[in-house]
Amino acid sequence: MDIIRILLSILLPPLGVFLQVGLGTHFWINIILTILGYFPGVIHAIYIIAKK
Protein backbone atom coordinates (compact mmCIF):
# COMPACT_ATOMS: atom_id res chain seq x y z
CA MET A 1 0.00 0.00 0.00
CA ASP A 2 2.93 2.38 0.63
CA ILE A 3 3.96 2.16 -3.02
CA ILE A 4 0.51 3.39 -4.07
CA ARG A 5 0.72 6.25 -1.55
CA ILE A 6 4.16 7.25 -2.83
CA LEU A 7 2.95 7.24 -6.43
CA LEU A 8 -0.05 9.36 -5.46
CA SER A 9 2.28 11.67 -3.55
CA ILE A 10 4.30 12.28 -6.68
CA LEU A 11 1.17 13.16 -8.65
CA LEU A 12 -0.76 14.97 -5.88
CA PRO A 13 1.25 15.40 -2.68
CA PRO A 14 -1.66 16.34 -0.35
CA LEU A 15 -3.58 13.23 -1.39
CA GLY A 16 -0.75 10.93 -0.33
CA VAL A 17 -0.46 12.69 3.03
CA PHE A 18 -4.24 12.57 3.51
CA LEU A 19 -4.28 8.81 2.92
CA GLN A 20 -1.50 8.41 5.49
CA VAL A 21 -2.54 10.74 8.34
CA GLY A 22 -5.97 12.15 7.50
CA LEU A 23 -6.91 15.80 8.03
CA GLY A 24 -4.20 16.52 10.55
CA THR A 25 -1.47 19.08 10.89
CA HIS A 26 0.79 17.35 8.37
CA PHE A 27 -1.95 17.54 5.73
CA TRP A 28 -2.27 21.32 6.08
CA ILE A 29 1.50 21.78 6.14
CA ASN A 30 1.67 19.80 2.91
CA ILE A 31 -1.05 21.94 1.31
CA ILE A 32 0.97 25.07 2.13
CA LEU A 33 4.23 23.55 0.87
CA THR A 34 2.56 22.42 -2.36
CA ILE A 35 1.16 25.91 -2.95
CA LEU A 36 4.59 27.45 -2.36
CA GLY A 37 6.26 24.95 -4.66
CA TYR A 38 5.49 21.53 -6.04
CA PHE A 39 8.75 19.85 -5.03
CA PRO A 40 8.68 20.83 -1.34
CA GLY A 41 5.21 19.28 -1.18
CA VAL A 42 6.43 16.06 -2.79
CA ILE A 43 9.44 15.82 -0.49
CA HIS A 44 7.29 16.39 2.60
CA ALA A 45 4.71 13.83 1.45
CA ILE A 46 7.31 11.14 0.80
CA TYR A 47 8.93 11.90 4.15
CA ILE A 48 5.60 11.48 5.98
CA ILE A 49 4.88 8.19 4.22
CA ALA A 50 8.39 6.81 4.74
CA LYS A 51 8.44 7.86 8.41
CA LYS A 52 5.66 5.39 9.18
GUTOR-432117 format. One record per residue: z, y negated, x negated of N, C-alpha, C in turn; residue number from 0; residue in one letter. Coordinates in Angstrom, 3 decimals, always signed. Example, Ala and Ser with C-alpha at 12.3 -4.5 7.8 and 13.67 -1.06 7.14 Angstrom:
BEGIN
(node (+7.800; +5.690; -13.190); (+7.800; +4.500; -12.300); (+7.800; +3.300; -13.200); 0; 'a')
(node (+7.080; +2.250; -12.850); (+7.140; +1.060; -13.670); (+7.870; -0.030; -12.900); 1; 's')
***
This chain:
BEGIN
(node (+0.000; +1.199; -0.821); (+0.000; +0.000; +0.000); (+0.000; -1.263; -0.865); 0; 'm')
(node (+0.599; -1.203; -2.067); (+0.629; -2.379; -2.928); (-0.760; -2.787; -3.380); 1; 'd')
(node (-1.657; -1.835; -3.542); (-3.021; -2.161; -3.959); (-3.710; -2.990; -2.872); 2; 'i')
(node (-3.496; -2.632; -1.619); (-4.067; -3.393; -0.509); (-3.485; -4.799; -0.483); 3; 'i')
(node (-2.178; -4.928; -0.702); (-1.547; -6.254; -0.724); (-2.081; -7.104; -1.863); 4; 'r')
(node (-2.298; -6.494; -3.022); (-2.827; -7.251; -4.160); (-4.255; -7.708; -3.880); 5; 'i')
(node (-5.062; -6.841; -3.300); (-6.427; -7.238; -2.953); (-6.431; -8.367; -1.922); 6; 'l')
(node (-5.563; -8.281; -0.932); (-5.458; -9.357; +0.051); (-4.944; -10.642; -0.588); 7; 'l')
(node (-4.077; -10.504; -1.588); (-3.551; -11.672; -2.281); (-4.623; -12.383; -3.083); 8; 's')
(node (-5.587; -11.648; -3.567); (-6.679; -12.282; -4.302); (-7.586; -13.047; -3.340); 9; 'i')
(node (-7.797; -12.493; -2.157); (-8.646; -13.161; -1.171); (-7.910; -14.290; -0.454); 10; 'l')
(node (-6.706; -14.010; +0.018); (-5.884; -14.966; +0.762); (-4.438; -14.820; +0.310); 11; 'l')
(node (-4.013; -15.587; -0.673); (-2.680; -15.402; -1.248); (-1.516; -15.432; -0.246); 12; 'p')
(node (-1.488; -16.358; +0.731); (-0.355; -16.342; +1.660); (-0.266; -15.068; +2.508); 13; 'p')
(node (-1.404; -14.461; +2.789); (-1.391; -13.227; +3.578); (-0.707; -12.091; +2.830); 14; 'l')
(node (-0.984; -11.964; +1.549); (-0.332; -10.927; +0.748); (+1.172; -11.136; +0.670); 15; 'g')
(node (+1.601; -12.389; +0.513); (+3.032; -12.686; +0.464); (+3.666; -12.433; +1.821); 16; 'v')
(node (+2.986; -12.802; +2.894); (+3.508; -12.570; +4.242); (+3.717; -11.086; +4.501); 17; 'f')
(node (+2.774; -10.256; +4.074); (+2.921; -8.813; +4.281); (+4.077; -8.244; +3.460); 18; 'l')
(node (+4.412; -8.886; +2.361); (+5.492; -8.406; +1.496); (+6.860; -8.878; +1.969); 19; 'q')
(node (+7.008; -10.177; +2.254); (+8.342; -10.736; +2.537); (+8.476; -11.349; +3.913); 20; 'v')
(node (+7.405; -11.519; +4.656); (+7.499; -12.146; +5.968); (+7.498; -13.659; +5.845); 21; 'g')
(node (+8.035; -14.332; +6.874); (+8.029; -15.797; +6.911); (+9.263; -16.358; +6.216); 22; 'l')
(node (+9.408; -16.040; +4.966); (+10.550; -16.520; +4.196); (+10.173; -17.674; +3.297); 23; 'g')
(node (+11.079; -17.985; +2.402); (+10.887; -19.084; +1.466); (+9.677; -18.860; +0.570); 24; 't')
(node (+9.495; -17.639; +0.112); (+8.367; -17.352; -0.788); (+7.028; -17.567; -0.099); 25; 'h')
(node (+6.968; -17.304; +1.200); (+5.733; -17.541; +1.951); (+5.369; -19.019; +1.940); 26; 'f')
(node (+6.337; -19.879; +2.208); (+6.078; -21.319; +2.265); (+5.777; -21.883; +0.885); 27; 'w')
(node (+6.447; -21.363; -0.133); (+6.135; -21.779; -1.505); (+4.694; -21.415; -1.836); 28; 'i')
(node (+4.270; -20.235; -1.403); (+2.908; -19.802; -1.672); (+1.891; -20.650; -0.920); 29; 'n')
(node (+2.202; -21.051; +0.292); (+1.308; -21.942; +1.046); (+1.105; -23.243; +0.264); 30; 'i')
(node (+2.206; -23.815; -0.223); (+2.126; -25.074; -0.973); (+1.325; -24.891; -2.263); 31; 'i')
(node (+1.598; -23.798; -2.983); (+0.870; -23.546; -4.226); (-0.621; -23.329; -3.977); 32; 'l')
(node (-0.953; -22.664; -2.878); (-2.359; -22.417; -2.559); (-3.062; -23.716; -2.178); 33; 't')
(node (-2.353; -24.614; -1.500); (-2.950; -25.907; -1.160); (-3.180; -26.731; -2.428); 34; 'i')
(node (-2.225; -26.680; -3.350); (-2.355; -27.447; -4.593); (-3.431; -26.878; -5.518); 35; 'l')
(node (-3.644; -25.593; -5.433); (-4.658; -24.951; -6.263); (-4.700; -23.479; -5.947); 36; 'g')
(node (-5.881; -22.928; -5.883); (-6.040; -21.531; -5.485); (-5.359; -20.570; -6.463); 37; 'y')
(node (-5.548; -20.795; -7.758); (-5.031; -19.853; -8.752); (-3.508; -19.814; -8.835); 38; 'f')
(node (-2.806; -20.936; -8.724); (-1.335; -20.826; -8.681); (-0.848; -19.990; -7.501); 39; 'p')
(node (-1.536; -20.095; -6.369); (-1.180; -19.285; -5.206); (-1.400; -17.802; -5.453); 40; 'g')
(node (-2.501; -17.466; -6.117); (-2.793; -16.063; -6.428); (-1.772; -15.514; -7.418); 41; 'v')
(node (-1.458; -16.278; -8.443); (-0.487; -15.817; -9.439); (+0.877; -15.594; -8.804); 42; 'i')
(node (+1.302; -16.525; -7.965); (+2.597; -16.386; -7.290); (+2.596; -15.168; -6.366); 43; 'h')
(node (+1.523; -14.961; -5.636); (+1.450; -13.827; -4.710); (+1.512; -12.499; -5.461); 44; 'a')
(node (+0.784; -12.386; -6.538); (+0.795; -11.136; -7.309); (+2.168; -10.923; -7.932); 45; 'i')
(node (+2.804; -11.998; -8.376); (+4.154; -11.897; -8.927); (+5.142; -11.375; -7.868); 46; 'y')
(node (+5.078; -11.906; -6.670); (+5.982; -11.481; -5.599); (+5.753; -10.008; -5.256); 47; 'i')
(node (+4.515; -9.589; -5.204); (+4.225; -8.188; -4.879); (+4.645; -7.268; -6.000); 48; 'i')
(node (+4.396; -7.669; -7.245); (+4.742; -6.811; -8.389); (+6.238; -6.761; -8.622); 49; 'a')
(node (+6.959; -7.803; -8.231); (+8.405; -7.862; -8.436); (+9.133; -6.796; -7.621); 50; 'k')
(node (+8.560; -6.406; -6.526); (+9.176; -5.392; -5.665); (+9.393; -4.154; -6.447); 51; 'k')
***
